[in-house]
């Protein structure tokens, strides 16, 4: 059975934070290992990316870019 998980900006922001929530990161990794599909809506990516750029959080933007290889948009 395939499972799909849609991430909103709150969860996404926690995943790319400089000090990410370890339990959330482990949960996400476990989902990917089980073959689940994690999806980031483009609007969530846009809203979070815009805020990160405005606040000058370049490292978080870089981590957001790295997620593109592991999840679907």
PDB file of N, H, CA, C and O in Angstrom:
ATOM      1  N   UNK A   1       0.835  -1.170   0.000  1.00  0.00           N
ATOM      2  CA  UNK A   1       0.000   0.000   0.000  1.00  0.00           C
ATOM      3  C   UNK A   1       0.893   1.251   0.000  1.00  0.00           C
ATOM      4  O   UNK A   1       1.884   1.329   0.726  1.00  0.00           O
ATOM      5  N   UNK A   2       0.516   2.209  -0.824  1.00  0.00           N
ATOM      6  H   UNK A   2      -0.289   2.146  -1.414  1.00  0.00           H
ATOM      7  CA  UNK A   2       1.256   3.458  -0.892  1.00  0.00           C
ATOM      8  C   UNK A   2       0.563   4.521  -0.067  1.00  0.00           C
ATOM      9  O   UNK A   2      -0.661   4.643  -0.091  1.00  0.00           O
ATOM     10  N   UNK A   3       1.340   5.275   0.650  1.00  0.00           N
ATOM     11  H   UNK A   3       2.335   5.176   0.670  1.00  0.00           H
ATOM     12  CA  UNK A   3       0.812   6.368   1.454  1.00  0.00           C
ATOM     13  C   UNK A   3       1.351   7.680   0.911  1.00  0.00           C
ATOM     14  O   UNK A   3       2.496   7.762   0.468  1.00  0.00           O
ATOM     15  N   UNK A   4       0.515   8.695   0.952  1.00  0.00           N
ATOM     16  H   UNK A   4      -0.416   8.628   1.312  1.00  0.00           H
ATOM     17  CA  UNK A   4       0.908  10.017   0.497  1.00  0.00           C
ATOM     18  C   UNK A   4       0.767  10.991   1.659  1.00  0.00           C
ATOM     19  O   UNK A   4      -0.240  10.985   2.366  1.00  0.00           O
ATOM     20  N   UNK A   5       1.768  11.815   1.847  1.00  0.00           N
ATOM     21  H   UNK A   5       2.586  11.820   1.272  1.00  0.00           H
ATOM     22  CA  UNK A   5       1.768  12.814   2.904  1.00  0.00           C
ATOM     23  C   UNK A   5       2.022  14.172   2.281  1.00  0.00           C
ATOM     24  O   UNK A   5       3.006  14.364   1.566  1.00  0.00           O
ATOM     25  N   UNK A   6       1.135  15.109   2.556  1.00  0.00           N
ATOM     26  H   UNK A   6       0.336  14.953   3.137  1.00  0.00           H
ATOM     27  CA  UNK A   6       1.215  16.463   2.033  1.00  0.00           C
ATOM     28  C   UNK A   6       1.718  17.372   3.158  1.00  0.00           C
ATOM     29  O   UNK A   6       1.086  17.469   4.210  1.00  0.00           O
ATOM     30  N   UNK A   7       2.858  18.035   2.935  1.00  0.00           N
ATOM     31  H   UNK A   7       3.372  17.956   2.080  1.00  0.00           H
ATOM     32  CA  UNK A   7       3.449  18.879   3.970  1.00  0.00           C
ATOM     33  C   UNK A   7       3.031  20.331   3.792  1.00  0.00           C
ATOM     34  O   UNK A   7       3.052  20.859   2.680  1.00  0.00           O
ATOM     35  N   UNK A   8       2.653  20.971   4.888  1.00  0.00           N
ATOM     36  H   UNK A   8       2.636  20.542   5.791  1.00  0.00           H
ATOM     37  CA  UNK A   8       2.345  22.395   4.829  1.00  0.00           C
ATOM     38  C   UNK A   8       3.590  23.196   5.216  1.00  0.00           C
ATOM     39  O   UNK A   8       4.636  22.622   5.518  1.00  0.00           O
ATOM     40  N   UNK A   9       3.471  24.514   5.204  1.00  0.00           N
ATOM     41  H   UNK A   9       2.621  24.980   4.959  1.00  0.00           H
ATOM     42  CA  UNK A   9       4.644  25.351   5.467  1.00  0.00           C
ATOM     43  C   UNK A   9       5.175  25.186   6.894  1.00  0.00           C
ATOM     44  O   UNK A   9       6.374  25.342   7.125  1.00  0.00           O
ATOM     45  N   UNK A  10       4.299  24.875   7.850  1.00  0.00           N
ATOM     46  H   UNK A  10       3.324  24.748   7.662  1.00  0.00           H
ATOM     47  CA  UNK A  10       4.751  24.701   9.227  1.00  0.00           C
ATOM     48  C   UNK A  10       5.704  23.526   9.370  1.00  0.00           C
ATOM     49  O   UNK A  10       6.797  23.665   9.920  1.00  0.00           O
ATOM     50  N   UNK A  11       5.288  22.374   8.873  1.00  0.00           N
ATOM     51  H   UNK A  11       4.400  22.261   8.426  1.00  0.00           H
ATOM     52  CA  UNK A  11       6.132  21.170   8.939  1.00  0.00           C
ATOM     53  C   UNK A  11       7.380  21.363   8.086  1.00  0.00           C
ATOM     54  O   UNK A  11       8.486  21.018   8.500  1.00  0.00           O
ATOM     55  N   UNK A  12       7.195  21.910   6.909  1.00  0.00           N
ATOM     56  H   UNK A  12       6.297  22.191   6.572  1.00  0.00           H
ATOM     57  CA  UNK A  12       8.324  22.139   6.003  1.00  0.00           C
ATOM     58  C   UNK A  12       9.345  23.075   6.636  1.00  0.00           C
ATOM     59  O   UNK A  12      10.549  22.841   6.540  1.00  0.00           O
ATOM     60  N   UNK A  13       8.866  24.133   7.282  1.00  0.00           N
ATOM     61  H   UNK A  13       7.888  24.323   7.360  1.00  0.00           H
ATOM     62  CA  UNK A  13       9.762  25.070   7.955  1.00  0.00           C
ATOM     63  C   UNK A  13      10.549  24.406   9.064  1.00  0.00           C
ATOM     64  O   UNK A  13      11.722  24.719   9.267  1.00  0.00           O
ATOM     65  N   UNK A  14       9.916  23.492   9.785  1.00  0.00           N
ATOM     66  H   UNK A  14       8.963  23.238   9.620  1.00  0.00           H
ATOM     67  CA  UNK A  14      10.619  22.770  10.851  1.00  0.00           C
ATOM     68  C   UNK A  14      11.689  21.846  10.286  1.00  0.00           C
ATOM     69  O   UNK A  14      12.736  21.652  10.903  1.00  0.00           O
ATOM     70  N   UNK A  15      11.426  21.280   9.118  1.00  0.00           N
ATOM     71  H   UNK A  15      10.575  21.438   8.617  1.00  0.00           H
ATOM     72  CA  UNK A  15      12.402  20.364   8.504  1.00  0.00           C
ATOM     73  C   UNK A  15      13.656  21.081   8.014  1.00  0.00           C
ATOM     74  O   UNK A  15      14.738  20.494   8.013  1.00  0.00           O
ATOM     75  N   UNK A  16      13.531  22.330   7.600  1.00  0.00           N
ATOM     76  H   UNK A  16      12.652  22.807   7.601  1.00  0.00           H
ATOM     77  CA  UNK A  16      14.689  23.051   7.054  1.00  0.00           C
ATOM     78  C   UNK A  16      15.305  24.017   8.064  1.00  0.00           C
ATOM     79  O   UNK A  16      16.262  24.722   7.744  1.00  0.00           O
ATOM     80  N   UNK A  17      14.766  24.052   9.269  1.00  0.00           N
ATOM     81  H   UNK A  17      13.989  23.479   9.528  1.00  0.00           H
ATOM     82  CA  UNK A  17      15.270  24.930  10.330  1.00  0.00           C
ATOM     83  C   UNK A  17      16.711  24.551  10.665  1.00  0.00           C
ATOM     84  O   UNK A  17      17.070  23.377  10.576  1.00  0.00           O
ATOM     85  N   UNK A  18      17.548  25.528  11.050  1.00  0.00           N
ATOM     86  H   UNK A  18      17.257  26.482  11.122  1.00  0.00           H
ATOM     87  CA  UNK A  18      18.942  25.215  11.435  1.00  0.00           C
ATOM     88  C   UNK A  18      19.038  24.181  12.554  1.00  0.00           C
ATOM     89  O   UNK A  18      19.984  23.394  12.597  1.00  0.00           O
ATOM     90  N   UNK A  19      18.059  24.185  13.455  1.00  0.00           N
ATOM     91  H   UNK A  19      17.291  24.824  13.419  1.00  0.00           H
ATOM     92  CA  UNK A  19      17.994  23.177  14.520  1.00  0.00           C
ATOM     93  C   UNK A  19      16.689  22.411  14.346  1.00  0.00           C
ATOM     94  O   UNK A  19      15.724  22.656  15.070  1.00  0.00           O
ATOM     95  N   UNK A  20      16.654  21.481  13.385  1.00  0.00           N
ATOM     96  H   UNK A  20      17.438  21.282  12.797  1.00  0.00           H
ATOM     97  CA  UNK A  20      15.395  20.794  13.079  1.00  0.00           C
ATOM     98  C   UNK A  20      14.915  19.912  14.224  1.00  0.00           C
ATOM     99  O   UNK A  20      15.697  19.439  15.049  1.00  0.00           O
ATOM    100  N   UNK A  21      13.626  19.712  14.243  1.00  0.00           N
ATOM    101  H   UNK A  21      12.991  20.096  13.573  1.00  0.00           H
ATOM    102  CA  UNK A  21      13.005  18.817  15.195  1.00  0.00           C
ATOM    103  C   UNK A  21      13.456  17.395  14.856  1.00  0.00           C
ATOM    104  O   UNK A  21      13.114  16.877  13.793  1.00  0.00           O
ATOM    105  N   UNK A  22      14.207  16.771  15.734  1.00  0.00           N
ATOM    106  H   UNK A  22      14.485  17.192  16.598  1.00  0.00           H
ATOM    107  CA  UNK A  22      14.778  15.450  15.449  1.00  0.00           C
ATOM    108  C   UNK A  22      13.711  14.384  15.242  1.00  0.00           C
ATOM    109  O   UNK A  22      13.847  13.525  14.372  1.00  0.00           O
ATOM    110  N   UNK A  23      12.653  14.439  16.038  1.00  0.00           N
ATOM    111  H   UNK A  23      12.542  15.138  16.745  1.00  0.00           H
ATOM    112  CA  UNK A  23      11.581  13.448  15.873  1.00  0.00           C
ATOM    113  C   UNK A  23      10.884  13.610  14.522  1.00  0.00           C
ATOM    114  O   UNK A  23      10.534  12.623  13.875  1.00  0.00           O
ATOM    115  N   UNK A  24      10.689  14.834  14.110  1.00  0.00           N
ATOM    116  H   UNK A  24      10.973  15.636  14.636  1.00  0.00           H
ATOM    117  CA  UNK A  24      10.076  15.089  12.810  1.00  0.00           C
ATOM    118  C   UNK A  24      10.971  14.600  11.678  1.00  0.00           C
ATOM    119  O   UNK A  24      10.491  14.003  10.715  1.00  0.00           O
ATOM    120  N   UNK A  25      12.255  14.851  11.793  1.00  0.00           N
ATOM    121  H   UNK A  25      12.646  15.336  12.575  1.00  0.00           H
ATOM    122  CA  UNK A  25      13.198  14.388  10.768  1.00  0.00           C
ATOM    123  C   UNK A  25      13.232  12.854  10.716  1.00  0.00           C
ATOM    124  O   UNK A  25      13.248  12.276   9.629  1.00  0.00           O
ATOM    125  N   UNK A  26      13.242  12.199  11.865  1.00  0.00           N
ATOM    126  H   UNK A  26      13.229  12.669  12.748  1.00  0.00           H
ATOM    127  CA  UNK A  26      13.222  10.729  11.894  1.00  0.00           C
ATOM    128  C   UNK A  26      11.930  10.184  11.294  1.00  0.00           C
ATOM    129  O   UNK A  26      11.952   9.199  10.556  1.00  0.00           O
ATOM    130  N   UNK A  27      10.811  10.822  11.608  1.00  0.00           N
ATOM    131  H   UNK A  27      10.794  11.622  12.207  1.00  0.00           H
ATOM    132  CA  UNK A  27       9.515  10.413  11.053  1.00  0.00           C
ATOM    133  C   UNK A  27       9.540  10.521   9.531  1.00  0.00           C
ATOM    134  O   UNK A  27       9.083   9.617   8.832  1.00  0.00           O
ATOM    135  N   UNK A  28      10.068  11.616   9.029  1.00  0.00           N
ATOM    136  H   UNK A  28      10.439  12.350   9.597  1.00  0.00           H
ATOM    137  CA  UNK A  28      10.144  11.824   7.586  1.00  0.00           C
ATOM    138  C   UNK A  28      11.040  10.790   6.924  1.00  0.00           C
ATOM    139  O   UNK A  28      10.686  10.231   5.885  1.00  0.00           O
ATOM    140  N   UNK A  29      12.192  10.535   7.517  1.00  0.00           N
ATOM    141  H   UNK A  29      12.480  10.989   8.360  1.00  0.00           H
ATOM    142  CA  UNK A  29      13.110   9.537   6.968  1.00  0.00           C
ATOM    143  C   UNK A  29      12.476   8.150   6.971  1.00  0.00           C
ATOM    144  O   UNK A  29      12.631   7.390   6.015  1.00  0.00           O
ATOM    145  N   UNK A  30      11.769   7.824   8.039  1.00  0.00           N
ATOM    146  H   UNK A  30      11.643   8.441   8.816  1.00  0.00           H
ATOM    147  CA  UNK A  30      11.097   6.524   8.136  1.00  0.00           C
ATOM    148  C   UNK A  30      10.033   6.385   7.050  1.00  0.00           C
ATOM    149  O   UNK A  30       9.912   5.327   6.434  1.00  0.00           O
ATOM    150  N   UNK A  31       9.270   7.439   6.814  1.00  0.00           N
ATOM    151  H   UNK A  31       9.369   8.299   7.315  1.00  0.00           H
ATOM    152  CA  UNK A  31       8.265   7.404   5.744  1.00  0.00           C
ATOM    153  C   UNK A  31       8.909   7.128   4.395  1.00  0.00           C
ATOM    154  O   UNK A  31       8.421   6.306   3.619  1.00  0.00           O
ATOM    155  N   UNK A  32      10.007   7.819   4.122  1.00  0.00           N
ATOM    156  H   UNK A  32      10.403   8.487   4.752  1.00  0.00           H
ATOM    157  CA  UNK A  32      10.693   7.627   2.841  1.00  0.00           C
ATOM    158  C   UNK A  32      11.238   6.209   2.707  1.00  0.00           C
ATOM    159  O   UNK A  32      11.179   5.616   1.630  1.00  0.00           O
ATOM    160  N   UNK A  33      11.769   5.667   3.805  1.00  0.00           N
ATOM    161  H   UNK A  33      11.817   6.149   4.680  1.00  0.00           H
ATOM    162  CA  UNK A  33      12.284   4.302   3.772  1.00  0.00           C
ATOM    163  C   UNK A  33      11.183   3.278   3.523  1.00  0.00           C
ATOM    164  O   UNK A  33      11.424   2.240   2.905  1.00  0.00           O
ATOM    165  N   UNK A  34       9.989   3.565   3.996  1.00  0.00           N
ATOM    166  H   UNK A  34       9.793   4.407   4.498  1.00  0.00           H
ATOM    167  CA  UNK A  34       8.848   2.662   3.795  1.00  0.00           C
ATOM    168  C   UNK A  34       8.202   2.818   2.428  1.00  0.00           C
ATOM    169  O   UNK A  34       7.267   2.090   2.093  1.00  0.00           O
ATOM    170  N   UNK A  35       8.699   3.767   1.633  1.00  0.00           N
ATOM    171  H   UNK A  35       9.458   4.358   1.905  1.00  0.00           H
ATOM    172  CA  UNK A  35       8.164   3.955   0.297  1.00  0.00           C
ATOM    173  C   UNK A  35       7.012   4.928   0.201  1.00  0.00           C
ATOM    174  O   UNK A  35       6.341   5.003  -0.828  1.00  0.00           O
ATOM    175  N   UNK A  36       6.776   5.673   1.262  1.00  0.00           N
ATOM    176  H   UNK A  36       7.321   5.613   2.098  1.00  0.00           H
ATOM    177  CA  UNK A  36       5.694   6.663   1.238  1.00  0.00           C
ATOM    178  C   UNK A  36       6.070   7.818   0.316  1.00  0.00           C
ATOM    179  O   UNK A  36       7.248   8.091   0.083  1.00  0.00           O
ATOM    180  N   UNK A  37       5.070   8.471  -0.190  1.00  0.00           N
ATOM    181  H   UNK A  37       4.113   8.249  -0.001  1.00  0.00           H
ATOM    182  CA  UNK A  37       5.260   9.619  -1.060  1.00  0.00           C
ATOM    183  C   UNK A  37       5.022  10.888  -0.241  1.00  0.00           C
ATOM    184  O   UNK A  37       3.922  11.125   0.258  1.00  0.00           O
ATOM    185  N   UNK A  38       6.075  11.695  -0.114  1.00  0.00           N
ATOM    186  H   UNK A  38       6.968  11.502  -0.519  1.00  0.00           H
ATOM    187  CA  UNK A  38       5.949  12.971   0.586  1.00  0.00           C
ATOM    188  C   UNK A  38       5.865  14.055  -0.479  1.00  0.00           C
ATOM    189  O   UNK A  38       6.715  14.153  -1.363  1.00  0.00           O
ATOM    190  N   UNK A  39       4.818  14.864  -0.371  1.00  0.00           N
ATOM    191  H   UNK A  39       4.127  14.784   0.347  1.00  0.00           H
ATOM    192  CA  UNK A  39       4.543  15.869  -1.393  1.00  0.00           C
ATOM    193  C   UNK A  39       4.569  17.259  -0.763  1.00  0.00           C
ATOM    194  O   UNK A  39       3.992  17.486   0.300  1.00  0.00           O
ATOM    195  N   UNK A  40       5.250  18.185  -1.440  1.00  0.00           N
ATOM    196  H   UNK A  40       5.719  18.000  -2.304  1.00  0.00           H
ATOM    197  CA  UNK A  40       5.267  19.578  -1.022  1.00  0.00           C
ATOM    198  C   UNK A  40       4.514  20.387  -2.065  1.00  0.00           C
ATOM    199  O   UNK A  40       4.951  20.470  -3.213  1.00  0.00           O
ATOM    200  N   UNK A  41       3.390  20.985  -1.689  1.00  0.00           N
ATOM    201  H   UNK A  41       3.034  20.917  -0.757  1.00  0.00           H
ATOM    202  CA  UNK A  41       2.678  21.832  -2.644  1.00  0.00           C
ATOM    203  C   UNK A  41       3.554  23.022  -3.040  1.00  0.00           C
ATOM    204  O   UNK A  41       4.273  23.574  -2.208  1.00  0.00           O
ATOM    205  N   UNK A  42       3.490  23.404  -4.292  1.00  0.00           N
ATOM    206  H   UNK A  42       2.905  22.956  -4.968  1.00  0.00           H
ATOM    207  CA  UNK A  42       4.315  24.514  -4.757  1.00  0.00           C
ATOM    208  C   UNK A  42       4.038  25.795  -3.990  1.00  0.00           C
ATOM    209  O   UNK A  42       4.953  26.588  -3.767  1.00  0.00           O
ATOM    210  N   UNK A  43       2.793  26.014  -3.582  1.00  0.00           N
ATOM    211  H   UNK A  43       2.050  25.371  -3.763  1.00  0.00           H
ATOM    212  CA  UNK A  43       2.476  27.226  -2.830  1.00  0.00           C
ATOM    213  C   UNK A  43       3.158  27.219  -1.474  1.00  0.00           C
ATOM    214  O   UNK A  43       3.586  28.270  -0.996  1.00  0.00           O
ATOM    215  N   UNK A  44       3.269  26.054  -0.844  1.00  0.00           N
ATOM    216  H   UNK A  44       2.922  25.201  -1.233  1.00  0.00           H
ATOM    217  CA  UNK A  44       3.974  25.965   0.438  1.00  0.00           C
ATOM    218  C   UNK A  44       5.456  26.253   0.253  1.00  0.00           C
ATOM    219  O   UNK A  44       6.063  26.966   1.053  1.00  0.00           O
ATOM    220  N   UNK A  45       6.038  25.693  -0.807  1.00  0.00           N
ATOM    221  H   UNK A  45       5.546  25.114  -1.456  1.00  0.00           H
ATOM    222  CA  UNK A  45       7.439  25.953  -1.114  1.00  0.00           C
ATOM    223  C   UNK A  45       7.651  27.446  -1.347  1.00  0.00           C
ATOM    224  O   UNK A  45       8.586  28.038  -0.807  1.00  0.00           O
ATOM    225  N   UNK A  46       6.786  28.047  -2.145  1.00  0.00           N
ATOM    226  H   UNK A  46       6.026  27.566  -2.583  1.00  0.00           H
ATOM    227  CA  UNK A  46       6.912  29.470  -2.468  1.00  0.00           C
ATOM    228  C   UNK A  46       6.825  30.336  -1.213  1.00  0.00           C
ATOM    229  O   UNK A  46       7.668  31.206  -0.997  1.00  0.00           O
ATOM    230  N   UNK A  47       5.807  30.097  -0.388  1.00  0.00           N
ATOM    231  H   UNK A  47       5.122  29.389  -0.564  1.00  0.00           H
ATOM    232  CA  UNK A  47       5.617  30.917   0.806  1.00  0.00           C
ATOM    233  C   UNK A  47       6.785  30.795   1.769  1.00  0.00           C
ATOM    234  O   UNK A  47       7.276  31.796   2.292  1.00  0.00           O
ATOM    235  N   UNK A  48       7.228  29.569   2.001  1.00  0.00           N
ATOM    236  H   UNK A  48       6.830  28.756   1.576  1.00  0.00           H
ATOM    237  CA  UNK A  48       8.342  29.364   2.917  1.00  0.00           C
ATOM    238  C   UNK A  48       9.624  29.949   2.342  1.00  0.00           C
ATOM    239  O   UNK A  48      10.360  30.644   3.044  1.00  0.00           O
ATOM    240  N   UNK A  49       9.894  29.674   1.078  1.00  0.00           N
ATOM    241  H   UNK A  49       9.297  29.110   0.508  1.00  0.00           H
ATOM    242  CA  UNK A  49      11.112  30.174   0.431  1.00  0.00           C
ATOM    243  C   UNK A  49      11.158  31.708   0.475  1.00  0.00           C
ATOM    244  O   UNK A  49      12.204  32.290   0.762  1.00  0.00           O
ATOM    245  N   UNK A  50      10.028  32.356   0.193  1.00  0.00           N
ATOM    246  H   UNK A  50       9.178  31.884  -0.041  1.00  0.00           H
ATOM    247  CA  UNK A  50       9.965  33.818   0.212  1.00  0.00           C
ATOM    248  C   UNK A  50      10.308  34.349   1.600  1.00  0.00           C
ATOM    249  O   UNK A  50      11.081  35.298   1.732  1.00  0.00           O
ATOM    250  N   UNK A  51       9.735  33.741   2.629  1.00  0.00           N
ATOM    251  H   UNK A  51       9.107  32.970   2.522  1.00  0.00           H
ATOM    252  CA  UNK A  51      10.027  34.191   3.994  1.00  0.00           C
ATOM    253  C   UNK A  51      11.476  33.946   4.386  1.00  0.00           C
ATOM    254  O   UNK A  51      12.095  34.784   5.042  1.00  0.00           O
ATOM    255  N   UNK A  52      12.019  32.804   3.989  1.00  0.00           N
ATOM    256  H   UNK A  52      11.516  32.123   3.456  1.00  0.00           H
ATOM    257  CA  UNK A  52      13.412  32.505   4.321  1.00  0.00           C
ATOM    258  C   UNK A  52      14.362  33.493   3.649  1.00  0.00           C
ATOM    259  O   UNK A  52      15.334  33.940   4.258  1.00  0.00           O
ATOM    260  N   UNK A  53      14.079  33.831   2.394  1.00  0.00           N
ATOM    261  H   UNK A  53      13.289  33.468   1.899  1.00  0.00           H
ATOM    262  CA  UNK A  53      14.925  34.791   1.670  1.00  0.00           C
ATOM    263  C   UNK A  53      14.817  36.175   2.303  1.00  0.00           C
ATOM    264  O   UNK A  53      15.829  36.849   2.498  1.00  0.00           O
ATOM    265  N   UNK A  54      13.593  36.601   2.627  1.00  0.00           N
ATOM    266  H   UNK A  54      12.772  36.054   2.469  1.00  0.00           H
ATOM    267  CA  UNK A  54      13.400  37.922   3.241  1.00  0.00           C
ATOM    268  C   UNK A  54      14.106  38.029   4.588  1.00  0.00           C
ATOM    269  O   UNK A  54      14.615  39.093   4.939  1.00  0.00           O
ATOM    270  N   UNK A  55      14.139  36.941   5.338  1.00  0.00           N
ATOM    271  H   UNK A  55      13.726  36.077   5.053  1.00  0.00           H
ATOM    272  CA  UNK A  55      14.783  36.944   6.656  1.00  0.00           C
ATOM    273  C   UNK A  55      16.282  36.681   6.575  1.00  0.00           C
ATOM    274  O   UNK A  55      16.979  36.789   7.584  1.00  0.00           O
ATOM    275  N   UNK A  56      16.790  36.335   5.391  1.00  0.00           N
ATOM    276  H   UNK A  56      16.223  36.247   4.571  1.00  0.00           H
ATOM    277  CA  UNK A  56      18.220  36.087   5.221  1.00  0.00           C
ATOM    278  C   UNK A  56      18.684  34.728   5.714  1.00  0.00           C
ATOM    279  O   UNK A  56      19.834  34.579   6.126  1.00  0.00           O
ATOM    280  N   UNK A  57      17.806  33.739   5.677  1.00  0.00           N
ATOM    281  H   UNK A  57      16.871  33.860   5.342  1.00  0.00           H
ATOM    282  CA  UNK A  57      18.150  32.389   6.138  1.00  0.00           C
ATOM    283  C   UNK A  57      18.598  31.525   4.958  1.00  0.00           C
ATOM    284  O   UNK A  57      17.890  30.606   4.547  1.00  0.00           O
ATOM    285  N   UNK A  58      19.770  31.828   4.424  1.00  0.00           N
ATOM    286  H   UNK A  58      20.345  32.575   4.758  1.00  0.00           H
ATOM    287  CA  UNK A  58      20.292  31.131   3.252  1.00  0.00           C
ATOM    288  C   UNK A  58      20.529  29.651   3.479  1.00  0.00           C
ATOM    289  O   UNK A  58      20.316  28.844   2.574  1.00  0.00           O
ATOM    290  N   UNK A  59      20.970  29.280   4.681  1.00  0.00           N
ATOM    291  H   UNK A  59      21.143  29.935   5.416  1.00  0.00           H
ATOM    292  CA  UNK A  59      21.212  27.859   4.962  1.00  0.00           C
ATOM    293  C   UNK A  59      19.909  27.061   4.898  1.00  0.00           C
ATOM    294  O   UNK A  59      19.888  25.927   4.418  1.00  0.00           O
ATOM    295  N   UNK A  60      18.837  27.658   5.380  1.00  0.00           N
ATOM    296  H   UNK A  60      18.854  28.579   5.769  1.00  0.00           H
ATOM    297  CA  UNK A  60      17.541  26.976   5.329  1.00  0.00           C
ATOM    298  C   UNK A  60      17.039  26.859   3.893  1.00  0.00           C
ATOM    299  O   UNK A  60      16.420  25.860   3.527  1.00  0.00           O
ATOM    300  N   UNK A  61      17.304  27.877   3.087  1.00  0.00           N
ATOM    301  H   UNK A  61      17.806  28.689   3.384  1.00  0.00           H
ATOM    302  CA  UNK A  61      16.940  27.808   1.664  1.00  0.00           C
ATOM    303  C   UNK A  61      17.709  26.671   1.003  1.00  0.00           C
ATOM    304  O   UNK A  61      17.160  25.937   0.181  1.00  0.00           O
ATOM    305  N   UNK A  62      18.968  26.530   1.360  1.00  0.00           N
ATOM    306  H   UNK A  62      19.414  27.126   2.027  1.00  0.00           H
ATOM    307  CA  UNK A  62      19.783  25.443   0.804  1.00  0.00           C
ATOM    308  C   UNK A  62      19.207  24.076   1.195  1.00  0.00           C
ATOM    309  O   UNK A  62      19.138  23.171   0.363  1.00  0.00           O
ATOM    310  N   UNK A  63      18.797  23.928   2.455  1.00  0.00           N
ATOM    311  H   UNK A  63      18.853  24.663   3.130  1.00  0.00           H
ATOM    312  CA  UNK A  63      18.198  22.667   2.896  1.00  0.00           C
ATOM    313  C   UNK A  63      16.867  22.407   2.184  1.00  0.00           C
ATOM    314  O   UNK A  63      16.537  21.262   1.876  1.00  0.00           O
ATOM    315  N   UNK A  64      16.112  23.467   1.927  1.00  0.00           N
ATOM    316  H   UNK A  64      16.381  24.398   2.178  1.00  0.00           H
ATOM    317  CA  UNK A  64      14.866  23.329   1.176  1.00  0.00           C
ATOM    318  C   UNK A  64      15.155  22.845  -0.245  1.00  0.00           C
ATOM    319  O   UNK A  64      14.432  22.002  -0.777  1.00  0.00           O
ATOM    320  N   UNK A  65      16.202  23.373  -0.851  1.00  0.00           N
ATOM    321  H   UNK A  65      16.789  24.057  -0.420  1.00  0.00           H
ATOM    322  CA  UNK A  65      16.590  22.923  -2.190  1.00  0.00           C
ATOM    323  C   UNK A  65      16.989  21.451  -2.189  1.00  0.00           C
ATOM    324  O   UNK A  65      16.696  20.727  -3.140  1.00  0.00           O
ATOM    325  N   UNK A  66      17.654  21.008  -1.129  1.00  0.00           N
ATOM    326  H   UNK A  66      17.892  21.596  -0.356  1.00  0.00           H
ATOM    327  CA  UNK A  66      18.083  19.610  -1.035  1.00  0.00           C
ATOM    328  C   UNK A  66      16.897  18.650  -0.928  1.00  0.00           C
ATOM    329  O   UNK A  66      16.997  17.494  -1.339  1.00  0.00           O
ATOM    330  N   UNK A  67      15.791  19.118  -0.385  1.00  0.00           N
ATOM    331  H   UNK A  67      15.710  20.057  -0.051  1.00  0.00           H
ATOM    332  CA  UNK A  67      14.608  18.263  -0.261  1.00  0.00           C
ATOM    333  C   UNK A  67      14.025  17.883  -1.623  1.00  0.00           C
ATOM    334  O   UNK A  67      13.341  16.866  -1.740  1.00  0.00           O
ATOM    335  N   UNK A  68      14.289  18.685  -2.644  1.00  0.00           N
ATOM    336  H   UNK A  68      14.845  19.510  -2.549  1.00  0.00           H
ATOM    337  CA  UNK A  68      13.714  18.433  -3.957  1.00  0.00           C
ATOM    338  C   UNK A  68      14.042  17.037  -4.482  1.00  0.00           C
ATOM    339  O   UNK A  68      13.257  16.448  -5.226  1.00  0.00           O
ATOM    340  N   UNK A  69      15.197  16.514  -4.095  1.00  0.00           N
ATOM    341  H   UNK A  69      15.834  16.992  -3.490  1.00  0.00           H
ATOM    342  CA  UNK A  69      15.574  15.185  -4.564  1.00  0.00           C
ATOM    343  C   UNK A  69      14.873  14.054  -3.838  1.00  0.00           C
ATOM    344  O   UNK A  69      14.810  12.936  -4.349  1.00  0.00           O
ATOM    345  N   UNK A  70      14.345  14.327  -2.652  1.00  0.00           N
ATOM    346  H   UNK A  70      14.396  15.235  -2.236  1.00  0.00           H
ATOM    347  CA  UNK A  70      13.753  13.266  -1.835  1.00  0.00           C
ATOM    348  C   UNK A  70      12.237  13.254  -1.848  1.00  0.00           C
ATOM    349  O   UNK A  70      11.623  12.234  -1.537  1.00  0.00           O
ATOM    350  N   UNK A  71      11.627  14.372  -2.202  1.00  0.00           N
ATOM    351  H   UNK A  71      12.125  15.201  -2.454  1.00  0.00           H
ATOM    352  CA  UNK A  71      10.175  14.472  -2.141  1.00  0.00           C
ATOM    353  C   UNK A  71       9.624  14.927  -3.496  1.00  0.00           C
ATOM    354  O   UNK A  71      10.372  15.287  -4.406  1.00  0.00           O
ATOM    355  N   UNK A  72       8.287  14.898  -3.598  1.00  0.00           N
ATOM    356  H   UNK A  72       7.680  14.606  -2.859  1.00  0.00           H
ATOM    357  CA  UNK A  72       7.618  15.343  -4.822  1.00  0.00           C
ATOM    358  C   UNK A  72       7.059  16.733  -4.620  1.00  0.00           C
ATOM    359  O   UNK A  72       6.699  17.125  -3.510  1.00  0.00           O
ATOM    360  N   UNK A  73       6.994  17.473  -5.718  1.00  0.00           N
ATOM    361  H   UNK A  73       7.287  17.155  -6.619  1.00  0.00           H
ATOM    362  CA  UNK A  73       6.364  18.801  -5.709  1.00  0.00           C
ATOM    363  C   UNK A  73       5.113  18.751  -6.534  1.00  0.00           C
ATOM    364  O   UNK A  73       4.419  19.760  -6.666  1.00  0.00           O
TER     365      UNK A  73
END
